[in-house]
Amino acid sequence: MRIGARYKMGCNRITTLNGGEIIWANKVRYLGVHITAANKFCCSLNNAKRSFYRGFNSIFGKISRIALEDVIIQLLKAKCLPY
């Protein structure tokens, strides 16, 4: 993966000692952050948003009209938001 003015340029293939190839990628996950290839340093938040909404919809679908608002907010803090 490349970051900088030449991020779209093609690169030579890298081979390992046993003959395998290392694949070039446009996105890398490092410590839970998705870094994308771009002209400047750029992080993608799409996976974090998707994870939050998946958790929220599963909780809210089960207890939408049963629980109080305070209970729903506490569940969201506990299950949907990162530590």
N, C-alpha and C positions, 0 to 999 in steps of 0.2 A: 504494500500500500504506500502511496506517496501523498505528501502534503506539500503544497507550494505551487509555484507558477507552472511547473511542468507535470502536474498530477495526471493529466490525460495522456501523456506520451507512453508509448509501449516500452516495456522493459525486457531484458533478456531473461530467459528461463534459468532458474536456479536448480541444480541437481544435488542430491545428497550423495554420500559416499557409496551407498548401496544402489544407486541408479534411480531413485525415486525423484519426483519433481515437487517443488514447493510452489503452490498455486498463488498467484497474485490476487488480492481481494480489494474490494472497494469499501469494505466496512470491517472493523475489528472491534471485538468486545474485550475491554481491559478493565478489570476490577469493577464490573457491572456497568461501565460507561461505554456506549457505542460510539466509536470515533469513525468518522467518514472521510473518504478522500475528497479533498477540495482545495481551492486556491489558498484558503486560510484554514487555521485549526477550527474544526467544526465537530460538534457532538450531536448525535441524534437522540431525541427524547421520545420517539414514537413507541419504543418498546416499554418505556416506563409508563406512558399514558395508557397504553393497551392493558398493561398489568393492573393499573389502578382501576380502570373502568370495568375490567373483568371481575375484580374483587368486589367493587361497589355494586355492580348489577347482581351478583350472586347473593350478597347479603340483603340488599334491598328487595330482591324478588321473594325472599323467604319471609321477611318480617315487615313488609311495607306499612301495613295498617295496624299491626299488632303492638309494636314497640313505641315507646316515647322517643322524641327527637334526641334527647340526651343520650339514650341508650344507643341509638343508631350512630351518633357521632363518636361515641366511645368505641364501638365496634369498628368503625372506619379507621380510627387512629390506630387501633390494635392490629387490624388485619390488612389494610390497604396501603398505609403509608410506610415508607422505609424507616428503619430504626434511627 
